[in-house]
Amino acid sequence: MSSIISVVGKSLRPRVLIVADSLALPRDDVAYEHTWPGMLEERLPAITWINRAQRLSTSERLNDEGNQGADCLEFYHPDLVVLQLGICDCAPRVLHKRTAAYVYRLPFGLGWRLSSWLETWRGRKASNCLVPLAAYERNLRDYLMRAAAQDVRVIALSTPPTSRLMASKNPLIGQQIDAYNEVLGHLEVDFPHLRVLSPFLDAALIDELFVDDGYHLNEQGARRIAAALEPLVCEALERHMIV
């Protein structure tokens, strides 16, 4: 891959690349300036923020997107990467992704009705998550090795604890979140350039940090992330003698 990526000198302005899922994106009820990337852009305007958040993102994109993952790292020559991935990887689902690819194509809405019936009858299964735990760890390890080769520091946001509403819809989600967050802790030990940030560990009223779906962050939840990230971003860039 490196043979076809042009070597471009880093910008005089520090670059922070955000690779995230929908938790870093606006919604009908959350304006962009009320997301944590929007807040950090306003708080730290001397930094070039590259927001590559995408809905339904999993860790698979880290090493696949673009040219063997270059769209998530090398093409942007970042000084720092902030990751927020994991919930779409680990969430228990009604159908395995291979089965779902066929079922949801059934005509007359039969696939969705079958899925709804299965969810009522047997619920969601952790084994149907999009990215199994071992694959999640492998994806992150491969990415962190590439980041180390580029001398790029990485801050990974752990997945927030589940709200009561989310847990009522997906009862196994809590244990899945804990297991995938534990992987981040192990990786932080193995990779000195990785810092894991858990802004919600001491949140007493976790349900107040989400919009009505009990999953996506509201302004208050996003502000909590931005406040926790801001000093770490500044520290990471100072170590690179950029700011």
ROMIRO-990219 format. One line per 4 residues: number of its first residue (from 1); their letters; for each residue x, y, z of N, C-alpha, C, CB. Coordinates in pm, whole numbers, always signed. Glycine has a CB too. Layout:
<nodes>
NUM> A> X/Y/Z/X/Y/Z/X/Y/Z/X/Y/Z ~ ...
</nodes>
This chain:
<nodes>
1> MSSI> +83/-120/+0/+0/+0/+0/+87/+125/+0/-94/+1/+121 ~ +195/+123/+79/+275/+243/+93/+338/+286/-39/+382/+222/+196 ~ +355/+190/-131/+419/+222/-258/+333/+311/-346/+453/+95/-331 ~ +201/+313/-323/+116/+394/-408/+61/+515/-335/+2/+311/-463
5> ISVV> +99/+532/-207/+57/+650/-132/+168/+753/-142/+25/+615/+16 ~ +138/+868/-198/+240/+971/-213/+285/+1021/-77/+188/+1087/-299 ~ +411/+1054/-65/+465/+1106/+59/+448/+1256/+58/+615/+1067/+78 ~ +359/+1304/+142/+327/+1445/+149/+367/+1496/+286/+176/+1471/+121
9> GKSL> +436/+1609/+291/+476/+1666/+420/+355/+1706/+500/+567/+1785/+399 ~ +366/+1696/+632/+254/+1730/+718/+228/+1880/+716/+280/+1683/+862 ~ +102/+1915/+730/+62/+2055/+729/+120/+2127/+850/-92/+2067/+729 ~ +137/+2259/+836/+181/+2338/+950/+76/+2339/+1059/+213/+2481/+906
13> RPRV> -50/+2325/+1022/-157/+2313/+1120/-168/+2166/+1162/-292/+2365/+1062 ~ -179/+2140/+1291/-196/+2000/+1335/-327/+1944/+1281/-193/+1990/+1488 ~ -324/+1817/+1247/-441/+1749/+1193/-489/+1641/+1288/-410/+1690/+1056 ~ -617/+1644/+1318/-678/+1538/+1397/-782/+1469/+1310/-743/+1595/+1529
17> LIVA> -765/+1341/+1290/-855/+1261/+1210/-952/+1187/+1302/-778/+1161/+1120 ~ -1081/+1204/+1279/-1184/+1136/+1356/-1240/+1021/+1272/-1298/+1235/+1399 ~ -1231/+900/+1324/-1291/+783/+1258/-1393/+728/+1357/-1182/+674/+1219 ~ -1519/+742/+1324/-1624/+713/+1421/-1750/+665/+1351/-1654/+837/+1506
21> DSLA> -1847/+628/+1435/-1978/+590/+1384/-2076/+706/+1406/-2030/+461/+1454 ~ -2204/+677/+1412/-2305/+784/+1419/-2304/+860/+1551/-2442/+726/+1396 ~ -2232/+811/+1653/-2225/+884/+1779/-2149/+1016/+1764/-2158/+798/+1886 ~ -2080/+1033/+1653/-2008/+1158/+1628/-2074/+1241/+1519/-1864/+1127/+1589
25> LPRD> -2198/+1208/+1482/-2266/+1276/+1372/-2393/+1345/+1420/-2300/+1176/+1261 ~ -2437/+1447/+1346/-2564/+1514/+1380/-2683/+1428/+1344/-2574/+1649/+1308 ~ -2799/+1467/+1399/-2924/+1399/+1372/-3033/+1504/+1360/-2958/+1294/+1483 ~ -3155/+1461/+1336/-3265/+1557/+1327/-3276/+1643/+1452/-3397/+1484/+1304
29> DVAY> -3248/+1581/+1568/-3263/+1654/+1694/-3129/+1695/+1756/-3340/+1569/+1792 ~ -3020/+1678/+1682/-2887/+1718/+1731/-2812/+1786/+1617/-2806/+1593/+1786 ~ -2791/+1917/+1629/-2719/+1992/+1526/-2570/+1956/+1531/-2738/+2144/+1544 ~ -2500/+1980/+1420/-2358/+1945/+1416/-2279/+2016/+1524/-2298/+1978/+1280
33> EHTW> -2311/+2142/+1551/-2237/+2216/+1654/-2262/+2159/+1794/-2275/+2363/+1652 ~ -2358/+2069/+1806/-2387/+2005/+1934/-2334/+1861/+1940/-2537/+2006/+1960 ~ -2257/+1821/+1838/-2185/+1695/+1844/-2047/+1721/+1903/-2174/+1628/+1703 ~ -1980/+1617/+1952/-1848/+1643/+2011/-1744/+1687/+1907/-1799/+1518/+2082
37> PGML> -1746/+1638/+1781/-1652/+1695/+1685/-1680/+1843/+1659/-1659/+1618/+1554 ~ -1809/+1880/+1649/-1842/+2021/+1628/-1797/+2108/+1743/-1990/+2037/+1608 ~ -1812/+2059/+1864/-1769/+2136/+1982/-1618/+2153/+1984/-1816/+2067/+2110 ~ -1544/+2049/+1949/-1399/+2058/+1951/-1346/+2149/+1840/-1337/+1919/+1938
41> EERL> -1413/+2149/+1726/-1374/+2242/+1620/-1385/+2386/+1668/-1461/+2221/+1495 ~ -1489/+2413/+1746/-1507/+2549/+1798/-1408/+2580/+1910/-1651/+2567/+1849 ~ -1380/+2483/+1994/-1290/+2505/+2108/-1143/+2514/+2065/-1306/+2394/+2210 ~ -1106/+2438/+1961/-966/+2430/+1918/-957/+2463/+1769/-907/+2289/+1947
45> PAIT> -980/+2590/+1733/-985/+2627/+1590/-850/+2624/+1521/-1044/+2763/+1576 ~ -739/+2618/+1596/-607/+2614/+1533/-576/+2477/+1476/-501/+2654/+1632 ~ -661/+2380/+1505/-640/+2243/+1457/-727/+2218/+1334/-673/+2139/+1569 ~ -674/+2146/+1238/-754/+2099/+1125/-822/+1969/+1166/-667/+2079/+997
49> WINR> -954/+1972/+1173/-1032/+1855/+1212/-1086/+1786/+1087/-1149/+1895/+1308 ~ -1058/+1659/+1074/-1104/+1580/+960/-1201/+1476/+1014/-984/+1513/+882 ~ -1330/+1501/+993/-1432/+1415/+1052/-1477/+1311/+949/-1552/+1499/+1102 ~ -1432/+1187/+969/-1471/+1078/+879/-1565/+981/+949/-1346/+1004/+828
53> AQRL> -1652/+1037/+1032/-1756/+954/+1094/-1855/+909/+988/-1828/+1031/+1207 ~ -1902/+786/+1000/-2003/+731/+910/-2101/+647/+990/-1937/+646/+797 ~ -2226/+655/+952/-2327/+577/+1023/-2305/+427/+998/-2470/+619/+979 ~ -2336/+348/+1099/-2321/+203/+1095/-2177/+158/+1078/-2405/+146/+984
57> STSE> -2081/+239/+1118/-1940/+203/+1104/-1901/+95/+1204/-1852/+326/+1122 ~ -1818/+4/+1158/-1755/-94/+1246/-1604/-86/+1229/-1806/-238/+1215 ~ -1533/-160/+1311/-1386/-160/+1303/-1334/-220/+1174/-1329/-237/+1420 ~ -1420/-286/+1097/-1377/-344/+969/-1325/-237/+874/-1492/-420/+904
61> RLND> -1378/-116/+885/-1338/-12/+790/-1194/+35/+812/-1433/+106/+799 ~ -1141/+13/+932/-1008/+66/+964/-900/+15/+869/-971/+30/+1105 ~ -913/-110/+826/-811/-171/+742/-861/-207/+603/-757/-294/+808 ~ -987/-171/+574/-1046/-204/+444/-1082/-82/+361/-1168/-288/+463
65> EGNQ> -1120/+26/+425/-1177/+140/+354/-1072/+211/+270/-1239/+238/+453 ~ -1110/+240/+147/-1012/+300/+57/-911/+195/+16/-940/+421/+123 ~ -787/+233/+11/-680/+141/-28/-624/+75/+98/-568/+216/-106 ~ -680/-42/+134/-637/-117/+253/-638/-30/+379/-497/-174/+230
69> GADC> -741/+52/+391/-758/+133/+510/-695/+270/+505/-703/+62/+624 ~ -635/+306/+393/-568/+437/+384/-665/+553/+401/-497/+450/+251 ~ -793/+531/+369/-893/+635/+390/-917/+662/+538/-1024/+596/+324 ~ -869/+574/+624/-884/+593/+769/-752/+627/+837/-943/+469/+832
73> LEFY> -647/+653/+756/-519/+689/+818/-424/+757/+720/-452/+564/+876 ~ -358/+679/+637/-242/+730/+563/-274/+845/+468/-180/+620/+486 ~ -388/+842/+402/-418/+945/+304/-429/+1084/+365/-547/+912/+232 ~ -456/+1091/+496/-477/+1221/+560/-357/+1271/+639/-596/+1213/+651
77> HPDL> -254/+1188/+654/-133/+1228/+729/-168/+1299/+860/-46/+1319/+643 ~ -248/+1234/+945/-286/+1302/+1070/-173/+1301/+1171/-410/+1236/+1130 ~ -178/+1393/+1264/-89/+1392/+1378/-151/+1314/+1494/-56/+1536/+1423 ~ -283/+1303/+1492/-356/+1232/+1596/-484/+1176/+1537/-387/+1325/+1717
81> VVLQ> -523/+1057/+1582/-650/+996/+1541/-736/+978/+1665/-627/+860/+1468 ~ -864/+1012/+1653/-961/+984/+1758/-1059/+880/+1702/-1036/+1115/+1805 ~ -1068/+765/+1769/-1157/+658/+1728/-1279/+651/+1819/-1083/+524/+1728 ~ -1394/+633/+1760/-1515/+601/+1836/-1591/+493/+1759/-1604/+728/+1859
85> LGIC> -1548/+371/+1778/-1606/+255/+1711/-1627/+145/+1815/-1516/+205/+1594 ~ -1726/+61/+1792/-1745/-51/+1883/-1890/-92/+1901/-1688/-19/+2015 ~ -1980/+5/+1912/-2119/-29/+1939/-2182/-104/+1822/-2199/+96/+1970 ~ -2148/-65/+1701/-2203/-136/+1584/-2136/-272/+1566/-2184/-51/+1456
89> DCAP> -2011/-285/+1614/-1943/-414/+1611/-2012/-514/+1703/-1795/-397/+1651 ~ -2040/-470/+1827/-2075/-564/+1933/-2223/-587/+1953/-2017/-517/+2059 ~ -2309/-501/+1904/-2452/-509/+1936/-2514/-641/+1893/-2527/-393/+1871 ~ -2577/-714/+1985/-2649/-836/+1947/-2760/-805/+1846/-2709/-904/+2071
93> RVLH> -2777/-895/+1750/-2875/-872/+1644/-2964/-996/+1627/-2804/-838/+1511 ~ -3076/-975/+1563/-3172/-1083/+1543/-3117/-1186/+1446/-3306/-1029/+1492 ~ -3057/-1138/+1336/-3008/-1226/+1231/-2858/-1207/+1212/-3082/-1198/+1098 ~ -2792/-1314/+1175/-2652/-1303/+1134/-2647/-1223/+1005/-2586/-1443/+1116
97> KRTA> -2538/-1149/+985/-2532/-1059/+869/-2544/-1133/+736/-2403/-980/+870 ~ -2494/-1257/+729/-2509/-1332/+603/-2655/-1368/+579/-2423/-1460/+605 ~ -2725/-1407/+684/-2867/-1440/+671/-2949/-1314/+642/-2919/-1508/+799 ~ -2916/-1206/+712/-2990/-1082/+694/-2983/-1031/+551/-2938/-975/+789
101> AYVY> -2868/-1053/+485/-2852/-1006/+347/-2957/-1066/+254/-2713/-1040/+296 ~ -3004/-1185/+285/-3107/-1250/+203/-3248/-1220/+256/-3084/-1402/+199 ~ -3263/-1228/+388/-3397/-1214/+447/-3456/-1077/+417/-3391/-1237/+597 ~ -3376/-971/+430/-3431/-837/+412/-3457/-803/+265/-3336/-736/+470
105> RLPF> -3421/-893/+177/-3454/-874/+34/-3588/-936/-3/-3344/-933/-53 ~ -3648/-1007/+89/-3776/-1071/+58/-3880/-965/+23/-3825/-1156/+178 ~ -3968/-995/-73/-4067/-895/-118/-4177/-873/-17/-4128/-938/-251 ~ -4250/-764/-38/-4370/-731/+40/-4342/-714/+190/-4474/-839/+20
109> GLGW> -4218/-677/+222/-4185/-655/+363/-4179/-781/+447/-4284/-563/+422 ~ -4173/-898/+380/-4172/-1025/+454/-4049/-1038/+542/-4180/-1142/+358 ~ -3935/-987/+493/-3812/-998/+570/-3819/-924/+702/-3696/-945/+489 ~ -3873/-803/+697/-3885/-724/+819/-3986/-787/+915/-3926/-579/+786
113> RLSS> -4094/-845/+860/-4192/-909/+947/-4135/-1035/+1011/-4319/-944/+867 ~ -4054/-1109/+935/-3990/-1228/+990/-3891/-1189/+1099/-3918/-1307/+879 ~ -3815/-1084/+1074/-3719/-1036/+1174/-3790/-994/+1302/-3637/-918/+1118 ~ -3900/-923/+1287/-3976/-878/+1404/-4030/-997/+1483/-4091/-786/+1361
117> WLET> -4078/-1097/+1412/-4132/-1216/+1480/-4021/-1289/+1554/-4198/-1311/+1378 ~ -3904/-1304/+1491/-3791/-1372/+1555/-3744/-1296/+1679/-3675/-1389/+1456 ~ -3745/-1163/+1670/-3702/-1084/+1786/-3797/-1105/+1903/-3693/-934/+1751 ~ -3926/-1113/+1874/-4023/-1136/+1980/-4013/-1278/+2035/-4164/-1111/+1928
121> WRGR> -3988/-1372/+1947/-3990/-1514/+1986/-3863/-1557/+2060/-4009/-1601/+1864 ~ -3745/-1515/+2005/-3619/-1562/+2065/-3524/-1450/+2105/-3549/-1653/+1968 ~ -3554/-1325/+2064/-3469/-1213/+2100/-3344/-1203/+2015/-3429/-1223/+2244 ~ -3258/-1111/+2052/-3133/-1089/+1979/-3022/-1176/+2036/-3093/-941/+1983
125> KASN> -2928/-1216/+1950/-2822/-1306/+1991/-2686/-1237/+1977/-2825/-1436/+1908 ~ -2603/-1251/+2081/-2469/-1192/+2076/-2387/-1251/+1962/-2397/-1212/+2209 ~ -2411/-1378/+1930/-2335/-1444/+1823/-2367/-1386/+1686/-2363/-1593/+1824 ~ -2474/-1307/+1676/-2510/-1244/+1549/-2453/-1102/+1536/-2660/-1240/+1533
129> CLVP> -2366/-1061/+1627/-2308/-927/+1615/-2230/-916/+1484/-2216/-895/+1737 ~ -2212/-794/+1436/-2149/-775/+1306/-2002/-812/+1305/-2164/-631/+1262 ~ -1932/-784/+1415/-1789/-813/+1422/-1761/-889/+1552/-1703/-682/+1415 ~ -1728/-1017/+1545/-1698/-1094/+1666/-1581/-1033/+1744/-1666/-1238/+1630
133> LAAY> -1575/-1064/+1871/-1477/-1003/+1960/-1334/-1022/+1911/-1491/-1060/+2099 ~ -1299/-1143/+1868/-1163/-1169/+1822/-1130/-1087/+1698/-1145/-1317/+1792 ~ -1227/-1072/+1609/-1204/-993/+1488/-1192/-846/+1521/-1318/-1014/+1388 ~ -1271/-799/+1618/-1261/-660/+1663/-1121/-630/+1715/-1366/-631/+1774
137> ERNL> -1069/-718/+1799/-934/-697/+1852/-831/-701/+1740/-901/-803/+1958 ~ -845/-793/+1648/-751/-803/+1536/-755/-677/+1450/-783/-927/+1449 ~ -874/-627/+1423/-887/-505/+1343/-814/-388/+1408/-1035/-469/+1322 ~ -833/-373/+1539/-769/-263/+1609/-618/-281/+1617/-827/-249/+1749
141> RDYL> -572/-402/+1642/-429/-427/+1649/-361/-393/+1516/-402/-573/+1686 ~ -421/-438/+1407/-363/-410/+1276/-357/-259/+1250/-444/-479/+1164 ~ -463/-190/+1288/-467/-45/+1268/-364/+25/+1355/-607/+9/+1298 ~ -353/-16/+1480/-258/+48/+1570/-114/+24/+1527/-278/-3/+1712
145> MRAA> -86/-88/+1468/+48/-113/+1414/+78/-19/+1299/+62/-260/+1368 ~ -21/+6/+1216/-2/+101/+1105/+17/+241/+1159/-123/+97/+1010 ~ -61/+278/+1261/-47/+411/+1320/+91/+429/+1381/-156/+435/+1426 ~ +141/+326/+1448/+274/+333/+1507/+380/+354/+1400/+304/+207/+1588
149> AQDV> +364/+286/+1288/+459/+301/+1177/+458/+443/+1121/+428/+201/+1066 ~ +345/+512/+1133/+332/+649/+1085/+362/+752/+1194/+192/+672/+1030 ~ +398/+705/+1315/+423/+792/+1430/+300/+876/+1462/+545/+883/+1405 ~ +183/+811/+1461/+56/+877/+1487/+0/+827/+1620/-45/+852/+1371
153> RVIA> -31/+918/+1709/-94/+881/+1834/-244/+859/+1812/-70/+990/+1942 ~ -302/+774/+1895/-444/+738/+1882/-512/+751/+2017/-460/+594/+1825 ~ -627/+816/+2017/-716/+818/+2134/-841/+740/+2095/-750/+966/+2180 ~ -871/+637/+2172/-991/+556/+2146/-1093/+580/+2255/-955/+406/+2136
157> LSTP> -1212/+619/+2215/-1322/+637/+2310/-1389/+503/+2336/-1426/+741/+2257 ~ -1400/+465/+2462/-1473/+343/+2493/-1622/+365/+2464/-1451/+301/+2641 ~ -1693/+256/+2439/-1836/+265/+2412/-1910/+301/+2540/-1890/+131/+2354 ~ -1999/+400/+2535/-2071/+441/+2657/-2154/+328/+2714/-2162/+561/+2626
161> PTSR> -2176/+329/+2846/-2268/+231/+2906/-2406/+244/+2844/-2276/+250/+3059 ~ -2479/+137/+2848/-2612/+138/+2787/-2713/+210/+2876/-2658/-5/+2759 ~ -2808/+274/+2813/-2918/+335/+2885/-3021/+228/+2921/-2984/+448/+2801 ~ -3114/+261/+3009/-3218/+166/+3045/-3306/+133/+2926/-3304/+221/+3160
165> LMAS> -3332/+233/+2841/-3414/+209/+2722/-3344/+114/+2627/-3446/+341/+2651 ~ -3215/+135/+2604/-3140/+48/+2515/-3134/-94/+2570/-2998/+103/+2494 ~ -3113/-107/+2700/-3106/-239/+2762/-3239/-313/+2753/-3063/-228/+2907 ~ -3350/-238/+2759/-3481/-302/+2749/-3506/-355/+2608/-3592/-203/+2788
169> KNPL> -3449/-289/+2509/-3465/-333/+2370/-3367/-444/+2333/-3446/-214/+2275 ~ -3249/-443/+2397/-3142/-535/+2361/-3074/-581/+2489/-3038/-467/+2263 ~ -3132/-678/+2559/-3088/-713/+2694/-2941/-756/+2706/-3173/-821/+2745 ~ -2881/-808/+2599/-2742/-856/+2607/-2640/-748/+2574/-2723/-973/+2514
173> IGQQ> -2686/-628/+2543/-2595/-525/+2495/-2493/-485/+2601/-2673/-404/+2451 ~ -2532/-482/+2727/-2441/-438/+2831/-2318/-524/+2843/-2512/-435/+2962 ~ -2337/-656/+2844/-2222/-745/+2858/-2135/-742/+2733/-2268/-888/+2885 ~ -2195/-717/+2618/-2116/-704/+2495/-2030/-577/+2501/-2208/-701/+2371
177> IDAY> -2088/-467/+2543/-2012/-343/+2556/-1894/-361/+2651/-2103/-229/+2605 ~ -1918/-426/+2764/-1811/-447/+2861/-1697/-529/+2802/-1865/-516/+2986 ~ -1731/-635/+2728/-1628/-722/+2670/-1545/-649/+2566/-1692/-845/+2608 ~ -1609/-569/+2482/-1537/-499/+2376/-1454/-384/+2435/-1635/-445/+2270
181> NEVL> -1506/-319/+2538/-1428/-216/+2605/-1306/-276/+2675/-1515/-140/+2707 ~ -1319/-398/+2724/-1206/-465/+2789/-1092/-487/+2689/-1250/-599/+2850 ~ -1126/-514/+2565/-1023/-527/+2461/-943/-398/+2449/-1087/-563/+2325 ~ -1011/-285/+2453/-941/-157/+2445/-841/-143/+2560/-1041/-40/+2447
185> GHLE> -879/-187/+2677/-788/-180/+2791/-663/-263/+2770/-858/-225/+2916 ~ -680/-383/+2714/-564/-468/+2685/-474/-403/+2579/-609/-607/+2638 ~ -534/-344/+2479/-456/-282/+2372/-378/-161/+2423/-547/-241/+2257 ~ -436/-89/+2517/-367/+27/+2572/-237/-15/+2641/-458/+101/+2671
189> VDFP> -234/-132/+2699/-113/-184/+2762/-9/-221/+2656/-145/-307/+2849 ~ -54/-275/+2545/+37/-325/+2441/+90/-216/+2349/-32/-429/+2359 ~ +16/-106/+2337/+54/-1/+2242/+71/+132/+2316/-53/+13/+2129 ~ +195/+177/+2335/+221/+301/+2409/+160/+425/+2345/+368/+321/+2423
193> HLRV> +136/+422/+2215/+82/+540/+2148/-70/+546/+2153/+128/+543/+2003 ~ -134/+450/+2223/-279/+447/+2237/-320/+495/+2375/-334/+305/+2211 ~ -421/+581/+2377/-483/+624/+2503/-631/+595/+2494/-456/+777/+2532 ~ -684/+521/+2590/-826/+490/+2594/-895/+587/+2689/-850/+342/+2639
197> LSPF> -1002/+647/+2642/-1075/+746/+2720/-1217/+696/+2745/-1076/+884/+2648 ~ -1259/+699/+2870/-1393/+654/+2909/-1466/+767/+2980/-1385/+528/+3001 ~ -1525/+859/+2904/-1585/+979/+2965/-1709/+953/+3049/-1620/+1076/+2859 ~ -1769/+834/+3037/-1898/+811/+3102/-1889/+720/+3224/-1995/+751/+3004
201> LDAA> -1770/+681/+3265/-1758/+587/+3375/-1819/+639/+3505/-1613/+553/+3398 ~ -1805/+769/+3529/-1857/+826/+3654/-1987/+902/+3634/-1754/+919/+3715 ~ -2055/+874/+3523/-2182/+942/+3495/-2293/+879/+3578/-2217/+935/+3344 ~ -2347/+957/+3672/-2449/+903/+3762/-2583/+886/+3692/-2466/+995/+3884
205> LIDE> -2617/+977/+3603/-2747/+975/+3535/-2726/+951/+3387/-2826/+1107/+3559 ~ -2684/+830/+3353/-2646/+798/+3216/-2762/+818/+3118/-2596/+654/+3208 ~ -2886/+795/+3162/-3001/+806/+3071/-3022/+949/+3022/-3126/+757/+3141 ~ -2970/+1046/+3094/-2989/+1186/+3055/-2892/+1231/+2947/-2973/+1275/+3176
209> LFVD> -2804/+1143/+2903/-2702/+1179/+2805/-2735/+1135/+2664/-2570/+1121/+2846 ~ -2855/+1078/+2645/-2894/+1026/+2515/-3023/+1092/+2466/-2912/+874/+2521 ~ -3043/+1088/+2334/-3169/+1135/+2277/-3275/+1029/+2303/-3154/+1164/+2124 ~ -3392/+1047/+2246/-3506/+962/+2279/-3488/+815/+2242/-3628/+1015/+2211
213> DGYH> -3393/+784/+2154/-3373/+643/+2118/-3290/+569/+2223/-3305/+633/+1982 ~ -3237/+641/+2321/-3160/+578/+2427/-3023/+531/+2383/-3235/+464/+2481 ~ -2977/+576/+2267/-2852/+525/+2210/-2760/+637/+2163/-2881/+432/+2095 ~ -2815/+730/+2084/-2733/+839/+2031/-2721/+952/+2133/-2793/+892/+1900
217> LNEQ> -2607/+1018/+2131/-2577/+1121/+2230/-2657/+1248/+2205/-2428/+1152/+2230 ~ -2705/+1308/+2313/-2762/+1442/+2302/-2651/+1544/+2326/-2879/+1461/+2403 ~ -2687/+1670/+2330/-2586/+1775/+2348/-2509/+1757/+2478/-2653/+1913/+2345 ~ -2577/+1720/+2582/-2511/+1702/+2712/-2410/+1588/+2706/-2616/+1675/+2822
221> GARR> -2446/+1478/+2642/-2355/+1365/+2628/-2234/+1400/+2543/-2426/+1247/+2570 ~ -2258/+1471/+2433/-2148/+1513/+2346/-2054/+1608/+2418/-2203/+1579/+2219 ~ -2111/+1698/+2498/-2028/+1793/+2572/-1937/+1721/+2670/-2116/+1895/+2646 ~ -1985/+1614/+2727/-1904/+1536/+2820/-1782/+1478/+2750/-1988/+1424/+2884
225> IAAA> -1801/+1428/+2628/-1689/+1375/+2551/-1593/+1486/+2512/-1739/+1303/+2426 ~ -1645/+1597/+2462/-1560/+1708/+2418/-1474/+1759/+2533/-1645/+1822/+2362 ~ -1534/+1772/+2652/-1459/+1822/+2767/-1348/+1726/+2807/-1553/+1844/+2885 ~ -1372/+1596/+2797/-1271/+1497/+2832/-1161/+1488/+2726/-1335/+1361/+2852
229> LEPL> -1199/+1506/+2600/-1103/+1495/+2490/-1010/+1616/+2479/-1177/+1476/+2360 ~ -1063/+1733/+2504/-987/+1857/+2477/-847/+1856/+2537/-1064/+1977/+2530 ~ -829/+1829/+2667/-693/+1831/+2721/-604/+1720/+2666/-698/+1820/+2871 ~ -662/+1605/+2635/-583/+1495/+2581/-535/+1526/+2440/-664/+1366/+2580
233> VCEA> -620/+1590/+2362/-580/+1630/+2227/-465/+1730/+2234/-700/+1692/+2150 ~ -479/+1829/+2319/-372/+1929/+2333/-242/+1865/+2380/-414/+2040/+2430 ~ -252/+1774/+2475/-133/+1706/+2526/-66/+1623/+2417/-170/+1617/+2645 ~ -145/+1550/+2341/-89/+1465/+2237/-18/+1547/+2130/-197/+1381/+2174
237> LERH> -76/+1660/+2095/-14/+1742/+1992/+108/+1815/+2044/-115/+1843/+1938 ~ +112/+1851/+2170/+230/+1914/+2228/+347/+1818/+2228/+201/+1963/+2371 ~ +321/+1691/+2253/+428/+1592/+2253/+490/+1577/+2115/+376/+1457/+2301 ~ +412/+1607/+2013/+464/+1604/+1877/+527/+1737/+1837/+353/+1569/+1780
241> MIV> +532/+1831/+1932/+594/+1963/+1910/+527/+2034/+1794/+745/+1949/+1882 ~ +393/+2023/+1791/+317/+2086/+1682/+252/+2215/+1730/+210/+1990/+1628 ~ +197/+2213/+1852/+133/+2333/+1904/+205/+2374/+2031/-18/+2309/+1932
</nodes>
